Amino acid sequence: MIRTLLWVWTLWVVVALYAGEATIGLILEKSIALSPVPPHSTQRHTTSDYAVTYHYNNIGLRGPDFDPNVTYDALLIGDSFIFGTGVEENQTITGLLTAGGLRVFVAAEPATNPPQYLQKSKMLATWGLKSRALVVGLFVGNDFQGLADKDISELLSASFAGAAEPYTWRSFLALQRVRYIIASARAKWLKNALFPHDFERRMKFYDDWSEFFAQGDPVMTAQMRNVSPSNVDGDEFLRMAQINDETVAKGAALLEAIADASPAADKIVVLLPAASFYQRQYGGAYEKYMQQLRERLSTRYHVVDMHAFGNAGLYLPHDGHLNVAGNRCVATAVGAALKGQTPPRCPVPAATK
């Protein structure tokens, strides 16, 4: 009787594990983690500031198709600022650099930060991406959020080699996704660690970007379409952006790992301030942290600090992202840095003078 119960229990566990593997591996998870957007899809993004269209490439990122047989002049990595939220593709930093004769690949996704930048850079390397230069955009406004009290050691050492491997029947038999979920949960709940993700959660696709980001939630969708800018003093900005000694050190460590893993000859990091910096002229603790960043990152990168070159007129009035002039400003700065030149100060757009 006991032996029979043990066999039934074992059979039940095996069936449950493989049912879980089938659900996770074939339904809930994608085999790559570069973007939750389906390849070659199109979305509209409409807010009080703009109405634009996003076109995605063969791996679900905005911009030209990925081609492992091409040696790119520059690989751009970042969040929505490098992605080009709020402007058409030919007005983005990537589009402007491309129009200037450069072969550029961009791996940027809204609502991401340095852990995802490291992930994307290493995963693209496993897929064979080759680039003469690496350009990382660091948005000071939110790229340090979520790093406090987190263990990043496993993330820093991860190879992401599994991202290059297709999901096959061998993966299924090995319970690859179940083991991955268990390891991820263990890192999150027992170690309070940022786990290196080899896979991307599947998301229901919507043609409307705000609805997609909110996953159909009508309240959140409305909020995404009608955002309000933050115009706060320096101390409040640091609190909201979660900038402190710990997060600056961890953010810098993640960017150093990106540089160390890249074979690119030229490495550039662009520090992108929030619009409120120009409106309030932060100093004190804010400038202390920016100086820490500049000093530490300068050991790996050519630091292009847009605090010195930009102005408040380069941002959308409500959304807070770069407007057309702002994208042009950053593209000009990156182009100058790629040539070893000092970027020029960006003019204040006529409409904001």
C-alpha positions in Angstrom: 0.0 0.0 0.0 2.8 2.4 1.0 4.7 1.5 -2.2 1.7 2.2 -4.3 1.1 5.6 -2.7 4.8 6.4 -3.3 4.5 5.5 -6.9 1.3 7.6 -7.3 2.9 10.5 -5.5 6.0 10.3 -7.7 3.9 10.1 -10.9 1.8 13.1 -9.7 4.9 15.1 -9.1 6.4 14.2 -12.5 3.2 15.1 -14.3 2.9 18.4 -12.3 6.5 19.3 -13.2 6.1 18.7 -16.9 2.7 20.4 -17.0 4.4 23.4 -15.4 7.2 23.2 -17.9 4.8 23.1 -20.8 2.8 26.1 -19.4 5.9 28.2 -18.8 8.0 27.1 -21.7 5.4 27.1 -24.4 2.8 29.7 -23.2 4.0 32.1 -20.6 7.6 32.7 -21.5 9.4 33.8 -24.7 12.7 32.1 -25.6 14.5 35.5 -25.7 14.4 38.4 -23.3 15.3 41.4 -25.4 11.8 42.8 -25.8 8.2 41.7 -24.9 7.1 43.1 -28.3 6.5 40.7 -31.2 9.0 41.0 -34.1 7.9 43.2 -37.1 5.0 44.7 -35.2 3.7 48.3 -35.2 2.3 50.4 -32.4 0.8 53.8 -32.1 1.6 56.0 -29.1 -0.6 59.0 -28.3 -0.3 61.4 -25.4 -1.1 65.1 -24.8 2.4 65.8 -26.3 2.5 63.6 -29.4 1.0 61.0 -31.7 3.7 58.7 -33.2 4.2 55.3 -34.6 6.8 52.7 -33.5 8.0 50.0 -35.9 9.8 47.0 -34.4 12.5 44.9 -36.1 13.2 41.2 -36.4 13.9 40.8 -32.7 11.2 43.0 -31.4 13.3 46.2 -30.9 12.7 49.6 -32.5 15.1 50.3 -35.3 16.8 48.5 -38.2 16.8 44.7 -38.3 19.5 42.8 -36.4 22.1 41.3 -38.7 24.9 39.3 -37.1 26.9 39.5 -40.4 27.2 43.2 -40.1 29.9 45.1 -38.2 28.0 48.1 -36.8 29.6 51.5 -36.3 27.8 51.8 -33.0 25.6 49.8 -30.6 23.3 52.1 -28.6 21.8 50.7 -25.4 19.4 52.5 -23.1 15.8 53.1 -22.0 13.0 55.2 -23.5 15.3 58.1 -24.1 17.5 56.1 -26.4 14.4 54.3 -27.8 13.0 57.6 -28.9 9.7 57.8 -27.1 7.5 60.6 -28.5 9.3 61.1 -31.9 9.2 59.3 -35.2 11.9 56.9 -36.1 13.9 59.3 -38.4 13.9 61.8 -35.5 15.4 59.5 -32.9 19.0 59.5 -31.9 19.5 56.3 -34.0 17.7 57.7 -37.0 19.7 60.9 -37.0 23.0 59.0 -36.6 22.0 56.7 -39.5 21.1 59.7 -41.6 24.6 60.9 -41.0 26.1 57.8 -42.6 26.6 55.5 -39.6 25.5 51.9 -39.4 23.8 51.8 -36.0 22.0 49.1 -34.0 19.9 50.1 -31.1 18.9 47.9 -28.1 16.6 50.2 -26.1 13.3 49.5 -24.4 11.1 51.9 -22.3 11.0 51.3 -18.5 14.3 49.5 -18.3 17.6 50.4 -16.5 21.2 49.1 -16.1 20.4 45.5 -15.2 18.5 45.2 -18.5 21.2 47.1 -20.3 23.8 44.5 -19.2 21.4 41.7 -20.1 20.8 43.1 -23.6 24.5 43.7 -24.3 25.6 40.2 -23.3 22.7 38.5 -25.1 23.4 40.4 -28.3 27.1 39.3 -28.0 26.0 35.6 -27.7 24.0 36.2 -31.0 27.2 37.5 -32.7 26.6 41.3 -32.7 29.8 43.2 -33.7 30.2 46.9 -33.2 33.1 49.3 -33.4 31.7 51.5 -30.7 29.4 51.0 -27.6 27.1 53.9 -26.5 25.1 53.5 -23.3 22.5 56.1 -22.4 22.0 56.6 -18.6 18.9 58.5 -17.7 19.5 60.0 -14.3 15.8 60.4 -13.6 15.0 56.7 -13.0 18.0 54.4 -14.0 18.9 54.0 -10.3 15.5 52.9 -9.2 15.2 49.4 -7.9 18.9 48.9 -7.1 18.8 49.7 -3.4 19.2 46.7 -1.0 19.6 44.4 -4.0 22.3 41.8 -4.4 23.7 42.3 -8.0 26.6 39.8 -7.8 24.9 37.1 -9.7 23.8 39.5 -12.3 27.3 40.9 -12.8 28.8 37.5 -13.4 26.0 36.0 -15.6 27.0 35.1 -19.1 23.5 34.9 -20.6 24.8 32.1 -22.8 21.4 30.3 -22.5 19.8 33.1 -24.4 21.5 31.9 -27.6 20.0 28.4 -27.2 16.6 27.5 -28.8 14.0 25.9 -26.7 13.8 22.3 -27.9 12.5 19.0 -26.7 15.7 18.5 -24.8 15.0 21.7 -23.0 11.5 20.4 -22.2 12.8 17.1 -20.8 15.4 18.9 -18.7 12.7 21.0 -17.1 14.7 24.1 -18.2 12.0 26.7 -17.5 10.8 25.1 -14.2 14.3 25.1 -12.9 14.8 28.7 -14.1 11.6 29.8 -12.3 12.7 28.1 -9.1 16.1 29.7 -9.2 14.6 33.1 -10.0 12.1 32.8 -7.0 15.0 31.7 -4.7 17.1 34.7 -5.7 14.2 37.1 -5.3 12.7 35.9 -2.0 15.6 34.3 -0.2 18.6 36.5 -1.4 16.8 39.7 -2.4 18.9 39.5 -5.5 18.5 40.8 -9.1 18.3 37.6 -11.1 19.8 37.3 -14.6 16.8 36.7 -16.9 17.3 34.5 -19.9 13.6 34.7 -20.9 11.0 37.4 -21.4 7.4 37.1 -20.0 4.9 37.0 -22.8 2.6 40.0 -22.8 -0.7 40.4 -24.6 -0.1 42.6 -27.6 -2.0 45.8 -28.2 -1.6 48.2 -31.2 -1.8 51.1 -28.7 1.5 51.5 -26.8 -0.1 52.9 -23.6 -2.6 50.1 -23.5 0.2 47.5 -24.1 2.3 49.0 -21.3 -0.8 48.9 -19.0 -1.8 45.5 -20.3 -5.3 46.7 -20.9 -5.9 48.4 -17.6 -8.1 51.4 -18.5 -7.1 53.5 -15.5 -3.3 53.0 -16.1 -3.8 53.5 -19.8 -5.4 56.9 -19.2 -2.6 57.8 -16.9 0.0 56.9 -19.4 -1.6 59.1 -22.0 -1.9 62.1 -19.7 1.3 62.3 -17.7 2.4 65.4 -15.7 6.0 66.5 -15.4 7.9 66.5 -12.0 9.4 69.8 -11.1 10.9 69.2 -7.7 13.9 70.5 -5.7 17.2 68.6 -5.6 16.7 66.7 -2.4 13.2 65.5 -3.5 14.5 64.5 -6.9 17.2 62.4 -5.3 14.6 60.7 -3.2 12.2 60.0 -6.1 15.0 58.9 -8.4 16.5 56.7 -5.6 19.9 58.2 -6.0 22.3 57.6 -3.1 25.8 56.2 -2.5 24.6 52.6 -2.7 22.6 52.9 -5.9 25.2 55.1 -7.7 27.9 52.5 -6.8 25.7 49.6 -8.1 24.6 51.5 -11.2 28.3 52.2 -12.0 29.3 48.6 -11.4 26.6 47.4 -13.9 27.9 49.9 -16.5 31.4 48.8 -15.9 30.4 45.2 -16.5 28.8 46.2 -19.8 32.1 47.9 -20.8 34.3 45.0 -19.6 32.2 42.5 -21.6 32.3 44.6 -24.8 35.1 44.2 -27.4 34.2 47.6 -29.0 37.2 49.9 -29.4 35.3 53.0 -28.3 33.0 53.1 -25.3 30.8 56.1 -24.6 28.3 56.7 -21.8 25.8 59.6 -22.1 24.5 61.0 -18.8 21.0 62.3 -19.5 19.4 64.6 -16.9 15.7 65.1 -16.3 14.2 68.3 -17.5 13.8 69.5 -13.9 17.6 69.8 -13.6 17.6 72.7 -15.9 14.5 74.3 -14.3 15.9 74.0 -10.8 19.7 73.9 -11.3 20.4 71.2 -8.8 23.6 71.4 -6.9 24.8 70.1 -3.5 24.2 66.4 -3.1 23.0 66.0 -6.7 26.2 67.3 -8.1 28.2 65.2 -5.6 26.6 62.0 -7.0 27.1 63.1 -10.6 30.7 63.8 -9.9 31.0 60.3 -8.4 29.5 58.8 -11.6 31.7 60.8 -13.9 34.9 59.8 -12.0 34.1 56.2 -11.8 32.7 55.7 -15.3 35.6 57.6 -16.9 37.9 54.6 -16.2 35.9 52.6 -18.8 34.1 55.2 -20.9 34.3 58.5 -22.6 31.7 60.3 -20.5 29.4 62.7 -22.4 27.6 64.6 -19.7 24.5 66.3 -21.2 24.1 68.4 -18.0 26.7 70.7 -19.6 25.3 70.7 -23.1 21.5 70.7 -22.8 18.7 73.0 -21.7 15.0 72.8 -20.6 13.8 73.5 -24.1 14.9 70.0 -25.3 12.1 68.2 -23.4 8.5 67.6 -24.1 6.3 69.8 -21.9 4.3 67.1 -20.2 5.8 63.7 -21.0 9.3 64.6 -19.9 11.1 62.8 -22.7 13.4 64.5 -25.3 11.6 66.3 -28.0 12.8 66.4 -31.6 15.4 69.1 -30.8 16.5 67.1 -27.8 17.1 63.9 -29.8 19.0 66.0 -32.3 21.1 67.5 -29.5 22.1 64.1 -28.1 22.7 62.6 -31.5 25.0 65.5 -32.3 26.9 64.9 -29.0 27.2 61.2 -29.6 28.4 61.9 -33.2 31.0 64.3 -31.9 32.2 61.8 -29.3 32.5 59.0 -31.9 34.9 61.3 -33.8 36.8 62.2 -30.6 35.5 65.7 -30.6 33.9 67.8 -27.8 30.1 68.1 -28.2 28.8 71.6 -28.8 26.3 73.2 -26.5 22.8 72.7 -27.8 20.9 75.9 -28.8 17.6 76.7 -27.0 14.7 75.9 -29.4 13.1 79.1 -30.7 9.7 78.1 -29.3 11.0 78.0 -25.8 13.1 81.2 -25.8 
